[in-house]
Structures are given as C-alpha cells and as structure tokens.
Amino acid sequence: MIDTRSQIASHFPTVPLIEGATPIRRLSRLESLCGADRQNIAIYVKRDDLGEIGGGGNKLRKLELLLGKALADGADTVITIGGIQSNHARLTAAACARHGLACELMLADMVPRHDVAYRNNGNVMLDDLFGAKVHRLAPNVDALAAAQDRAVALREQGRRAMVVPSGGSSPLGALGYVRCALEVIEQEAILGTTFERVVVPNGSSGTQAGLVAGFHLAGRGAQTVNAYSVLADRDVTHARTVQLAGETLALLGHSASALSADDVVIDGAHRGEAYGIPTQGMLDAVRLLARSEGLLLDPVYSGKAFAGLLADIRAGAVPAGTSVLYVMTGGTPGLFAYREAFAG
C-alpha cells in the first residue's frame, strides 16, 4: 500500500482539495429500519460527500490529480463536460477558482426535465457563483468535441487550455480512487473491521475503476467493489469500467491483464428509465436515509445506488454477517434541482 501511494505521490503532481481521510461511520438506525440488523449486516458510510470546497463530493479526489497535471503543464484554463446538473462540472469550477485557473463548462442537455428548478437551480446555479463560463449545448451536440474545439480556439488566442473528460474519469483521474481504496484499508485497521462489500454508484466509471484497481494492488479481491450503474446500461458501463481499471493499473506500471471482466461487479437494475430520471426506489432511499440518519443522498447517483443496496439486503442478496461500506459520493446540490420530483 505504501509503495503504491508513494509511487502516485512521486510520479503524478497533485493539488490539495481534500483535508485528510474522509470519515467512516456506522448507520445503526438505518440498519434497524431496513432489516439489516436481523441479518447481522453492518452498514457503514464513507463520507466522500464532504469536502472543504465546492459543496464536496467524490470528484475532488480525481481533480486533485487532474488539476495537478493542468498546473504542471502550465495550463491557464480547464474545460470539462457534463450534464446541466453535473456534480463534476460544479466541483471543477470550484477547484479551478481555488487554484486560479479559468474554467469553462460544456453542459449537455442529457435529461428531459424542463422545470425551472432543474434548469436554473442546484449545481448550475453554483457553476455561475464559482465563476465558470457555462456553455449550454443543444440536444445531440457532442460535448467532448465541443470542448476540444473550444480548447483549439483558446490556444489560437495564446491561451493554454486542458480538456478534462466527463466525471474526470480518465486513468489519471481514477488514481484518486486508487488512493481512496488504500485509505479505506487503513481505516479498516482502525475500526477493527473488514468490509466484504464496498458499494458505489457508477456513472462515468472512474470511481469504481479506481477502487477496483486499488483493492487489486493491495491484494484484496477486486470483486469487493460492487456498483450500480446510473448513466448507461449495465453492459456498456461494465465494458467501460473493465477498460478503465486496466488502463489505471497500466498507468502504475502493472499488467492490465491481471484483471478479468468478472472482477468488475455492476448491477444495472436500478438505473430506471434513463440517466437522471427519478425512480420510486431512489425517492424512497433518499427519504429513508435522511429521516433515519440525517444524511442527504443525491437523486442521480448515490440515491439510485443506495436504493439498489437496500433492495439487495431486503431480497437476501447480501450474505448474512456482511460488513458493507457505502461510499457516499456527494451531489447534494442536485436535490434542489429535483424539487418537483420530491414534492410529488
């Protein structure tokens, strides 16, 4: 573990966006309300929704490396992409503000919601507060191509622009979750427990890919990490995650072939109709965690994944006696964009 962490620290420049390890705590009241206690299933949460800047969230781990590279390469502008309510776009804008970089956001119209709250509240309101230049793209426009074209235009003006992919989910960005896996293992030793199952949502795949690579390098079964897809369907998400986990290992000088497709565990049953479209399971899961533990899940990523975890516990798909760690990835500002869904 120490060698991997030292290798990342010595070979990849970073910027500080997270102060220390994010805390882990047990959700005892939730366990009793969802029936986990009757199966001796312990549910813990890792608070990756916390963070010093931008409202917090898992993208900060990726941005520590991505902005580290941007600054090391002499960039003055970072351009990234996402949906209108992108958590990654919000945190990129905040991180750029902290480190003196201009930020431009190519926001795609990915979700068929047209109410005022969705179009103007939540993350998109914060993008503006953080000083980002927001480009709202028409439906069916290729956001990554638009970002690359914009970078070319800025370079022709003498600027130095770097394009960051959706979710920060490149092999470099995924190293942030390699480091997170090692952090979890250290926290297990302090807590005196071992998490047989680590649960995450999977959108652009970087969080799960990094965790899979990190647990693999630490000698833990990569199947420890279980994800619920929320963006694309299960097969597309699975293929992308296998590829990205392998590329992340290769970036650290390890063989990508050491992982098999079976090492990446993804459930696609809780995505619902499409990305960003509320499901009843998500609404119920968000309300249950809020009313049992005072914690807020977001409606697009963590709410759907937590709904999947609760469904699996109730169906007996999580073995009795399992210790589960749910990685809470943030996105709380998105709740304000889904006011109408929760009012229904």
C-alpha atoms as a printed R data frame, in Angstrom:
    type eleno elety resid chain resno       x       y       z
1   ATOM     1    CA   MET     A     1   0.000   0.000   0.000
2   ATOM     2    CA   ILE     A     2   2.744   2.405   0.961
3   ATOM     3    CA   ASP     A     3   4.628   1.718  -2.276
4   ATOM     4    CA   THR     A     4   1.570   2.446  -4.414
5   ATOM     5    CA   ARG     A     5   0.790   5.647  -2.548
6   ATOM     6    CA   SER     A     6   4.409   6.773  -2.734
7   ATOM     7    CA   GLN     A     7   4.523   5.941  -6.436
8   ATOM     8    CA   ILE     A     8   1.480   8.121  -7.098
9   ATOM     9    CA   ALA     A     9   2.855  10.952  -4.959
10  ATOM    10    CA   SER     A    10   6.275  10.900  -6.635
11  ATOM    11    CA   HIS     A    11   5.174  10.482 -10.255
12  ATOM    12    CA   PHE     A    12   1.944  12.467 -10.501
13  ATOM    13    CA   PRO     A    13   1.624  16.110  -9.411
14  ATOM    14    CA   THR     A    14  -1.412  16.902  -7.278
15  ATOM    15    CA   VAL     A    15  -3.191  19.859  -5.748
16  ATOM    16    CA   PRO     A    16  -4.791  19.690  -2.271
17  ATOM    17    CA   LEU     A    17  -8.589  19.601  -2.375
18  ATOM    18    CA   ILE     A    18  -9.419  17.170   0.459
19  ATOM    19    CA   GLU     A    19  -8.176  17.546   4.013
20  ATOM    20    CA   GLY     A    20  -7.163  14.117   5.324
21  ATOM    21    CA   ALA     A    21  -9.172  10.901   5.199
22  ATOM    22    CA   THR     A    22 -12.927  11.242   4.817
23  ATOM    23    CA   PRO     A    23 -14.686   9.740   7.863
24  ATOM    24    CA   ILE     A    24 -16.426   6.374   8.089
25  ATOM    25    CA   ARG     A    25 -19.311   5.766  10.465
26  ATOM    26    CA   ARG     A    26 -21.920   3.094  11.049
27  ATOM    27    CA   LEU     A    27 -25.587   3.610  10.139
28  ATOM    28    CA   SER     A    28 -27.157   1.836  13.109
29  ATOM    29    CA   ARG     A    29 -30.627   3.380  12.907
30  ATOM    30    CA   LEU     A    30 -30.832   2.643   9.209
31  ATOM    31    CA   GLU     A    31 -29.842  -0.984   9.855
32  ATOM    32    CA   SER     A    32 -32.833  -1.451  12.151
33  ATOM    33    CA   LEU     A    33 -35.270   0.262   9.786
34  ATOM    34    CA   CYS     A    34 -34.271  -1.657   6.654
35  ATOM    35    CA   GLY     A    35 -33.951  -5.043   8.358
36  ATOM    36    CA   ALA     A    36 -30.182  -5.351   8.032
37  ATOM    37    CA   ASP     A    37 -29.782  -5.848  11.769
38  ATOM    38    CA   ARG     A    38 -31.930  -9.003  11.659
39  ATOM    39    CA   GLN     A    39 -29.415 -10.454   9.181
40  ATOM    40    CA   ASN     A    40 -26.388  -9.256  11.141
41  ATOM    41    CA   ILE     A    41 -25.464  -6.989   8.214
42  ATOM    42    CA   ALA     A    42 -23.486  -3.918   9.274
43  ATOM    43    CA   ILE     A    43 -23.804  -0.834   7.042
44  ATOM    44    CA   TYR     A    44 -21.144   1.850   7.151
45  ATOM    45    CA   VAL     A    45 -20.852   5.022   5.102
46  ATOM    46    CA   LYS     A    46 -17.679   6.713   3.889
47  ATOM    47    CA   ARG     A    47 -18.353  10.432   3.699
48  ATOM    48    CA   ASP     A    48 -16.817  11.291   0.349
49  ATOM    49    CA   ASP     A    49 -19.645  13.805   0.054
50  ATOM    50    CA   LEU     A    50 -17.676  16.008   2.433
51  ATOM    51    CA   GLY     A    51 -15.040  18.389   1.210
52  ATOM    52    CA   GLU     A    52 -13.570  21.755   2.001
53  ATOM    53    CA   ILE     A    53 -14.623  23.386  -1.256
54  ATOM    54    CA   GLY     A    54 -17.452  23.430  -3.751
55  ATOM    55    CA   GLY     A    55 -20.034  21.618  -1.663
56  ATOM    56    CA   GLY     A    56 -17.975  18.423  -1.529
57  ATOM    57    CA   GLY     A    57 -18.130  15.187  -3.468
58  ATOM    58    CA   ASN     A    58 -16.119  12.344  -4.931
59  ATOM    59    CA   LYS     A    59 -14.910  14.304  -7.957
60  ATOM    60    CA   LEU     A    60 -12.468  16.177  -5.717
61  ATOM    61    CA   ARG     A    61 -10.311  13.051  -5.458
62  ATOM    62    CA   LYS     A    62  -9.980  12.933  -9.246
63  ATOM    63    CA   LEU     A    63  -9.487  16.676  -9.571
64  ATOM    64    CA   GLU     A    64  -6.534  16.614  -7.177
65  ATOM    65    CA   LEU     A    65  -4.600  14.773  -9.909
66  ATOM    66    CA   LEU     A    66  -6.226  16.341 -12.963
67  ATOM    67    CA   LEU     A    67  -5.622  19.910 -11.805
68  ATOM    68    CA   GLY     A    68  -2.171  18.894 -10.619
69  ATOM    69    CA   LYS     A    69  -1.361  17.968 -14.204
70  ATOM    70    CA   ALA     A    70  -3.006  21.118 -15.565
71  ATOM    71    CA   LEU     A    71  -0.851  23.347 -13.380
72  ATOM    72    CA   ALA     A    72   2.303  21.295 -14.007
73  ATOM    73    CA   ASP     A    73   1.699  21.647 -17.757
74  ATOM    74    CA   GLY     A    74   1.261  25.411 -17.466
75  ATOM    75    CA   ALA     A    75  -2.448  25.445 -18.311
76  ATOM    76    CA   ASP     A    76  -4.420  28.594 -17.572
77  ATOM    77    CA   THR     A    77  -7.854  27.197 -18.473
78  ATOM    78    CA   VAL     A    78  -9.649  23.920 -17.763
79  ATOM    79    CA   ILE     A    79 -12.578  22.865 -19.937
80  ATOM    80    CA   THR     A    80 -14.812  19.985 -18.925
81  ATOM    81    CA   ILE     A    81 -18.146  18.453 -19.840
82  ATOM    82    CA   GLY     A    82 -21.250  17.086 -18.168
83  ATOM    83    CA   GLY     A    83 -24.992  17.351 -17.934
84  ATOM    84    CA   ILE     A    84 -26.742  20.518 -16.850
85  ATOM    85    CA   GLN     A    85 -26.778  19.290 -13.245
86  ATOM    86    CA   SER     A    86 -23.253  17.873 -13.335
87  ATOM    87    CA   ASN     A    87 -21.591  17.493  -9.941
88  ATOM    88    CA   HIS     A    88 -18.248  17.153 -11.701
89  ATOM    89    CA   ALA     A    89 -18.727  20.472 -13.514
90  ATOM    90    CA   ARG     A    90 -19.572  22.241 -10.236
91  ATOM    91    CA   LEU     A    91 -16.527  20.884  -8.446
92  ATOM    92    CA   THR     A    92 -14.235  21.561 -11.389
93  ATOM    93    CA   ALA     A    93 -15.389  25.188 -11.311
94  ATOM    94    CA   ALA     A    94 -14.762  25.395  -7.560
95  ATOM    95    CA   ALA     A    95 -11.349  23.727  -7.741
96  ATOM    96    CA   CYS     A    96 -10.301  25.999 -10.597
97  ATOM    97    CA   ALA     A    97 -11.364  29.032  -8.565
98  ATOM    98    CA   ARG     A    98  -9.243  27.820  -5.643
99  ATOM    99    CA   HIS     A    99  -6.166  27.392  -7.839
100 ATOM   100    CA   GLY     A   100  -6.503  30.429 -10.088
101 ATOM   101    CA   LEU     A   101  -7.491  28.644 -13.282
102 ATOM   102    CA   ALA     A   102 -10.160  29.826 -15.691
103 ATOM   103    CA   CYS     A   103 -12.923  27.250 -16.104
104 ATOM   104    CA   GLU     A   104 -15.290  26.618 -18.981
105 ATOM   105    CA   LEU     A   105 -18.112  24.081 -18.837
106 ATOM   106    CA   MET     A   106 -19.777  22.393 -21.795
107 ATOM   107    CA   LEU     A   107 -23.121  21.315 -20.361
108 ATOM   108    CA   ALA     A   108 -25.152  18.884 -22.438
109 ATOM   109    CA   ASP     A   109 -28.930  18.628 -22.332
110 ATOM   110    CA   MET     A   110 -28.921  14.978 -21.192
111 ATOM   111    CA   VAL     A   111 -32.083  14.757 -19.076
112 ATOM   112    CA   PRO     A   112 -35.591  15.582 -20.376
113 ATOM   113    CA   ARG     A   113 -36.506  17.860 -17.485
114 ATOM   114    CA   HIS     A   114 -37.590  21.404 -18.266
115 ATOM   115    CA   ASP     A   115 -38.899  22.751 -14.966
116 ATOM   116    CA   VAL     A   116 -37.371  25.952 -13.626
117 ATOM   117    CA   ALA     A   117 -35.651  24.271 -10.686
118 ATOM   118    CA   TYR     A   118 -33.830  21.768 -12.897
119 ATOM   119    CA   ARG     A   119 -32.751  24.294 -15.492
120 ATOM   120    CA   ASN     A   120 -31.596  27.039 -13.113
121 ATOM   121    CA   ASN     A   121 -31.090  25.750  -9.553
122 ATOM   122    CA   GLY     A   122 -28.768  23.243  -7.890
123 ATOM   123    CA   ASN     A   123 -25.380  22.664  -9.498
124 ATOM   124    CA   VAL     A   124 -25.874  25.004 -12.442
125 ATOM   125    CA   MET     A   125 -26.512  27.941 -10.118
126 ATOM   126    CA   LEU     A   126 -23.274  27.168  -8.301
127 ATOM   127    CA   ASP     A   127 -21.308  26.909 -11.554
128 ATOM   128    CA   ASP     A   128 -22.001  30.598 -12.061
129 ATOM   129    CA   LEU     A   129 -21.143  31.504  -8.458
130 ATOM   130    CA   PHE     A   130 -17.755  29.818  -8.846
131 ATOM   131    CA   GLY     A   131 -17.048  31.965 -11.900
132 ATOM   132    CA   ALA     A   132 -17.162  29.326 -14.622
133 ATOM   133    CA   LYS     A   133 -18.064  30.244 -18.178
134 ATOM   134    CA   VAL     A   134 -21.027  28.000 -18.958
135 ATOM   135    CA   HIS     A   135 -21.876  26.845 -22.480
136 ATOM   136    CA   ARG     A   136 -25.318  25.219 -22.641
137 ATOM   137    CA   LEU     A   137 -25.289  22.874 -25.588
138 ATOM   138    CA   ALA     A   138 -28.248  21.963 -27.755
139 ATOM   139    CA   PRO     A   139 -29.522  18.359 -27.590
140 ATOM   140    CA   ASN     A   140 -27.450  15.817 -29.538
141 ATOM   141    CA   VAL     A   141 -24.342  18.044 -29.618
142 ATOM   142    CA   ASP     A   142 -21.136  16.100 -28.880
143 ATOM   143    CA   ALA     A   143 -19.951  17.788 -25.676
144 ATOM   144    CA   LEU     A   144 -16.424  16.385 -25.796
145 ATOM   145    CA   ALA     A   145 -15.967  17.519 -29.399
146 ATOM   146    CA   ALA     A   146 -17.276  20.965 -28.439
147 ATOM   147    CA   ALA     A   147 -14.790  21.109 -25.546
148 ATOM   148    CA   GLN     A   148 -11.902  20.124 -27.807
149 ATOM   149    CA   ASP     A   149 -12.918  22.708 -30.414
150 ATOM   150    CA   ARG     A   150 -13.068  25.363 -27.711
151 ATOM   151    CA   ALA     A   151  -9.603  24.390 -26.490
152 ATOM   152    CA   VAL     A   152  -8.246  24.806 -30.025
153 ATOM   153    CA   ALA     A   153  -9.867  28.248 -30.275
154 ATOM   154    CA   LEU     A   154  -8.346  29.323 -26.945
155 ATOM   155    CA   ARG     A   155  -4.911  28.063 -27.952
156 ATOM   156    CA   GLU     A   156  -5.128  30.112 -31.133
157 ATOM   157    CA   GLN     A   157  -5.615  33.126 -28.842
158 ATOM   158    CA   GLY     A   158  -2.433  32.254 -26.947
159 ATOM   159    CA   ARG     A   159  -4.188  30.554 -24.027
160 ATOM   160    CA   ARG     A   160  -3.198  27.177 -22.611
161 ATOM   161    CA   ALA     A   161  -6.294  25.026 -22.254
162 ATOM   162    CA   MET     A   162  -6.665  21.482 -20.908
163 ATOM   163    CA   VAL     A   163  -9.762  19.334 -21.565
164 ATOM   164    CA   VAL     A   164 -10.960  17.060 -18.754
165 ATOM   165    CA   PRO     A   165 -13.359  14.229 -19.665
166 ATOM   166    CA   SER     A   166 -16.808  13.678 -18.189
167 ATOM   167    CA   GLY     A   167 -16.629  12.927 -14.474
168 ATOM   168    CA   GLY     A   168 -12.852  13.316 -14.512
169 ATOM   169    CA   SER     A   169 -12.875   9.625 -15.436
170 ATOM   170    CA   SER     A   170  -9.536   9.137 -17.132
171 ATOM   171    CA   PRO     A   171  -6.826   6.764 -15.879
172 ATOM   172    CA   LEU     A   172  -5.170   9.753 -14.205
173 ATOM   173    CA   GLY     A   173  -8.392  10.801 -12.500
174 ATOM   174    CA   ALA     A   174  -9.088   7.227 -11.387
175 ATOM   175    CA   LEU     A   175  -5.824   7.256  -9.423
176 ATOM   176    CA   GLY     A   176  -7.724   9.355  -6.902
177 ATOM   177    CA   TYR     A   177  -9.791   6.287  -6.095
178 ATOM   178    CA   VAL     A   178  -6.774   4.008  -6.036
179 ATOM   179    CA   ARG     A   179  -5.652   6.231  -3.172
180 ATOM   180    CA   CYS     A   180  -9.146   6.007  -1.674
181 ATOM   181    CA   ALA     A   181  -9.005   2.185  -1.639
182 ATOM   182    CA   LEU     A   182  -5.750   2.335   0.319
183 ATOM   183    CA   GLU     A   183  -7.313   4.875   2.671
184 ATOM   184    CA   VAL     A   184 -10.249   2.530   3.322
185 ATOM   185    CA   ILE     A   185  -7.909  -0.337   4.159
186 ATOM   186    CA   GLU     A   186  -6.091   1.826   6.697
187 ATOM   187    CA   GLN     A   187  -9.409   2.864   8.225
188 ATOM   188    CA   GLU     A   188 -10.485  -0.781   8.470
189 ATOM   189    CA   ALA     A   189  -7.485  -1.412  10.716
190 ATOM   190    CA   ILE     A   190  -8.500   1.476  12.968
191 ATOM   191    CA   LEU     A   191 -12.144   0.375  13.089
192 ATOM   192    CA   GLY     A   192 -11.259  -3.287  13.622
193 ATOM   193    CA   THR     A   193 -13.432  -4.489  10.755
194 ATOM   194    CA   THR     A   194 -13.115  -5.650   7.163
195 ATOM   195    CA   PHE     A   195 -15.586  -4.537   4.530
196 ATOM   196    CA   GLU     A   196 -16.532  -7.532   2.425
197 ATOM   197    CA   ARG     A   197 -18.560  -5.301   0.121
198 ATOM   198    CA   VAL     A   198 -17.787  -1.707  -0.937
199 ATOM   199    CA   VAL     A   199 -20.731  -0.143  -2.754
200 ATOM   200    CA   VAL     A   200 -20.657   2.810  -5.179
201 ATOM   201    CA   PRO     A   201 -22.746   4.325  -7.955
202 ATOM   202    CA   ASN     A   202 -21.193   4.097 -11.408
203 ATOM   203    CA   GLY     A   203 -21.757   6.918 -13.879
204 ATOM   204    CA   SER     A   204 -18.611   7.653 -15.890
205 ATOM   205    CA   SER     A   205 -16.822   4.641 -14.296
206 ATOM   206    CA   GLY     A   206 -13.808   6.393 -12.745
207 ATOM   207    CA   THR     A   207 -14.743   5.861  -9.105
208 ATOM   208    CA   GLN     A   208 -15.344   2.126  -9.406
209 ATOM   209    CA   ALA     A   209 -12.381   1.614 -11.752
210 ATOM   210    CA   GLY     A   210 -10.018   3.307  -9.312
211 ATOM   211    CA   LEU     A   211 -11.342   1.348  -6.331
212 ATOM   212    CA   VAL     A   212 -11.101  -1.942  -8.244
213 ATOM   213    CA   ALA     A   213  -7.502  -1.174  -9.223
214 ATOM   214    CA   GLY     A   214  -6.622  -0.053  -5.700
215 ATOM   215    CA   PHE     A   215  -8.034  -3.109  -3.933
216 ATOM   216    CA   HIS     A   216  -6.380  -5.338  -6.517
217 ATOM   217    CA   LEU     A   217  -2.978  -3.746  -5.870
218 ATOM   218    CA   ALA     A   218  -3.483  -4.171  -2.132
219 ATOM   219    CA   GLY     A   219  -4.068  -7.899  -2.575
220 ATOM   220    CA   ARG     A   220  -7.788  -7.705  -1.931
221 ATOM   221    CA   GLY     A   221 -10.283  -9.256  -4.304
222 ATOM   222    CA   ALA     A   222 -11.387  -6.729  -6.882
223 ATOM   223    CA   GLN     A   223 -14.897  -8.186  -6.512
224 ATOM   224    CA   THR     A   224 -15.018  -6.409  -3.159
225 ATOM   225    CA   VAL     A   225 -16.348  -3.407  -5.110
226 ATOM   226    CA   ASN     A   226 -19.996  -3.597  -6.171
227 ATOM   227    CA   ALA     A   227 -21.567  -0.826  -8.234
228 ATOM   228    CA   TYR     A   228 -24.967   0.180  -9.556
229 ATOM   229    CA   SER     A   229 -24.958   1.800 -12.989
230 ATOM   230    CA   VAL     A   230 -26.831   5.104 -13.242
231 ATOM   231    CA   LEU     A   231 -25.710   6.594 -16.583
232 ATOM   232    CA   ALA     A   232 -25.513   3.933 -19.313
233 ATOM   233    CA   ASP     A   233 -26.954   0.435 -19.237
234 ATOM   234    CA   ARG     A   234 -25.143  -2.310 -17.392
235 ATOM   235    CA   ASP     A   235 -23.225  -3.846 -20.302
236 ATOM   236    CA   VAL     A   236 -21.889  -0.540 -21.622
237 ATOM   237    CA   THR     A   237 -20.918   0.543 -18.100
238 ATOM   238    CA   HIS     A   238 -19.255  -2.794 -17.383
239 ATOM   239    CA   ALA     A   239 -17.126  -2.724 -20.531
240 ATOM   240    CA   ARG     A   240 -16.028   0.857 -19.855
241 ATOM   241    CA   THR     A   241 -15.137   0.086 -16.225
242 ATOM   242    CA   VAL     A   242 -13.100  -3.008 -17.090
243 ATOM   243    CA   GLN     A   243 -11.158  -0.990 -19.661
244 ATOM   244    CA   LEU     A   244 -10.580   1.972 -17.350
245 ATOM   245    CA   ALA     A   245  -9.497  -0.201 -14.407
246 ATOM   246    CA   GLY     A   246  -6.961  -1.882 -16.666
247 ATOM   247    CA   GLU     A   247  -5.702   1.448 -18.001
248 ATOM   248    CA   THR     A   248  -5.339   2.713 -14.435
249 ATOM   249    CA   LEU     A   249  -3.236  -0.311 -13.489
250 ATOM   250    CA   ALA     A   250  -1.127   0.209 -16.626
251 ATOM   251    CA   LEU     A   251  -0.538   3.835 -15.663
252 ATOM   252    CA   LEU     A   252   1.066   2.500 -12.475
253 ATOM   253    CA   GLY     A   253   3.180   0.007 -14.410
254 ATOM   254    CA   HIS     A   254   1.055  -3.069 -13.682
255 ATOM   255    CA   SER     A   255  -0.447  -5.500 -16.139
256 ATOM   256    CA   ALA     A   256  -3.987  -4.693 -17.182
257 ATOM   257    CA   SER     A   257  -4.481  -8.389 -17.942
258 ATOM   258    CA   ALA     A   258  -4.297  -9.137 -14.213
259 ATOM   259    CA   LEU     A   259  -7.958  -8.125 -14.043
260 ATOM   260    CA   SER     A   260 -10.727 -10.093 -15.679
261 ATOM   261    CA   ALA     A   261 -14.218  -8.969 -16.624
262 ATOM   262    CA   ASP     A   262 -15.516 -10.970 -13.642
263 ATOM   263    CA   ASP     A   263 -13.565  -8.700 -11.282
264 ATOM   264    CA   VAL     A   264 -15.899  -5.810 -12.097
265 ATOM   265    CA   VAL     A   265 -19.321  -6.266 -10.494
266 ATOM   266    CA   ILE     A   266 -22.114  -3.982 -11.722
267 ATOM   267    CA   ASP     A   267 -25.896  -4.164 -11.287
268 ATOM   268    CA   GLY     A   268 -27.940  -2.300 -13.880
269 ATOM   269    CA   ALA     A   269 -31.386  -2.902 -12.387
270 ATOM   270    CA   HIS     A   270 -31.772   0.422 -10.555
271 ATOM   271    CA   ARG     A   271 -30.926   2.948 -13.265
272 ATOM   272    CA   GLY     A   272 -34.588   3.303 -14.139
273 ATOM   273    CA   GLU     A   273 -35.906   4.708 -17.384
274 ATOM   274    CA   ALA     A   274 -32.752   6.698 -18.116
275 ATOM   275    CA   TYR     A   275 -29.960   8.786 -16.619
276 ATOM   276    CA   GLY     A   276 -31.281  11.483 -14.313
277 ATOM   277    CA   ILE     A   277 -34.883  10.252 -14.393
278 ATOM   278    CA   PRO     A   278 -36.202   9.680 -10.839
279 ATOM   279    CA   THR     A   279 -37.247   6.210  -9.723
280 ATOM   280    CA   GLN     A   280 -39.503   5.347  -6.819
281 ATOM   281    CA   GLY     A   281 -36.683   3.355  -5.270
282 ATOM   282    CA   MET     A   282 -34.410   6.413  -5.379
283 ATOM   283    CA   LEU     A   283 -37.053   8.670  -3.808
284 ATOM   284    CA   ASP     A   284 -37.683   6.139  -1.027
285 ATOM   285    CA   ALA     A   285 -33.952   5.611  -0.374
286 ATOM   286    CA   VAL     A   286 -33.218   9.345  -0.159
287 ATOM   287    CA   ARG     A   287 -36.097   9.851   2.270
288 ATOM   288    CA   LEU     A   288 -35.155   6.820   4.393
289 ATOM   289    CA   LEU     A   289 -31.525   7.853   4.888
290 ATOM   290    CA   ALA     A   290 -32.499  11.473   5.539
291 ATOM   291    CA   ARG     A   291 -35.104  10.502   8.144
292 ATOM   292    CA   SER     A   292 -33.060   7.781   9.847
293 ATOM   293    CA   GLU     A   293 -29.559   9.281   9.858
294 ATOM   294    CA   GLY     A   294 -29.910  12.934   8.795
295 ATOM   295    CA   LEU     A   295 -27.764  12.300   5.697
296 ATOM   296    CA   LEU     A   296 -28.515  13.522   2.177
297 ATOM   297    CA   LEU     A   297 -28.124  11.417  -0.944
298 ATOM   298    CA   ASP     A   298 -28.271  12.960  -4.387
299 ATOM   299    CA   PRO     A   299 -31.091  11.974  -6.768
300 ATOM   300    CA   VAL     A   300 -28.993  10.968  -9.784
301 ATOM   301    CA   TYR     A   301 -26.098   8.871  -8.481
302 ATOM   302    CA   SER     A   302 -25.985   7.961  -4.811
303 ATOM   303    CA   GLY     A   303 -29.769   7.793  -4.377
304 ATOM   304    CA   LYS     A   304 -30.178   5.137  -7.072
305 ATOM   305    CA   ALA     A   305 -27.168   3.136  -5.866
306 ATOM   306    CA   PHE     A   306 -28.382   3.214  -2.272
307 ATOM   307    CA   ALA     A   307 -31.797   2.057  -3.490
308 ATOM   308    CA   GLY     A   308 -30.005  -0.892  -5.092
309 ATOM   309    CA   LEU     A   309 -28.187  -1.752  -1.878
310 ATOM   310    CA   LEU     A   310 -31.411  -1.631   0.155
311 ATOM   311    CA   ALA     A   311 -33.186  -3.814  -2.408
312 ATOM   312    CA   ASP     A   312 -30.384  -6.393  -2.296
313 ATOM   313    CA   ILE     A   313 -30.448  -6.506   1.516
314 ATOM   314    CA   ARG     A   314 -34.211  -6.999   1.581
315 ATOM   315    CA   ALA     A   315 -34.005  -9.691  -1.114
316 ATOM   316    CA   GLY     A   316 -31.332 -11.629   0.784
317 ATOM   317    CA   ALA     A   317 -28.717 -10.983  -1.917
318 ATOM   318    CA   VAL     A   318 -26.235  -9.659   0.665
319 ATOM   319    CA   PRO     A   319 -24.978 -12.591   2.781
320 ATOM   320    CA   ALA     A   320 -25.786 -12.533   6.486
321 ATOM   321    CA   GLY     A   321 -22.918 -11.205   8.574
322 ATOM   322    CA   THR     A   322 -21.546  -8.963   5.809
323 ATOM   323    CA   SER     A   323 -19.970  -5.610   6.616
324 ATOM   324    CA   VAL     A   324 -20.919  -3.173   3.864
325 ATOM   325    CA   LEU     A   325 -19.246   0.164   3.154
326 ATOM   326    CA   TYR     A   326 -21.301   2.571   1.104
327 ATOM   327    CA   VAL     A   327 -19.138   5.277  -0.496
328 ATOM   328    CA   MET     A   328 -21.294   8.389  -0.367
329 ATOM   329    CA   THR     A   329 -20.204  10.316  -3.428
330 ATOM   330    CA   GLY     A   330 -21.968  13.631  -2.862
331 ATOM   331    CA   GLY     A   331 -24.107  15.700  -5.170
332 ATOM   332    CA   THR     A   332 -26.343  17.268  -2.529
333 ATOM   333    CA   PRO     A   333 -26.905  20.476  -4.600
334 ATOM   334    CA   GLY     A   334 -28.698  18.313  -7.141
335 ATOM   335    CA   LEU     A   335 -31.536  17.793  -4.669
336 ATOM   336    CA   PHE     A   336 -32.605  21.398  -5.182
337 ATOM   337    CA   ALA     A   337 -32.928  20.768  -8.912
338 ATOM   338    CA   TYR     A   338 -35.336  17.885  -8.244
339 ATOM   339    CA   ARG     A   339 -37.796  19.767  -6.063
340 ATOM   340    CA   GLU     A   340 -40.784  18.733  -8.174
341 ATOM   341    CA   ALA     A   341 -39.854  15.044  -8.006
342 ATOM   342    CA   PHE     A   342 -39.738  15.064  -4.223
343 ATOM   343    CA   ALA     A   343 -42.901  17.156  -3.938
344 ATOM   344    CA   GLY     A   344 -44.898  14.541  -5.859
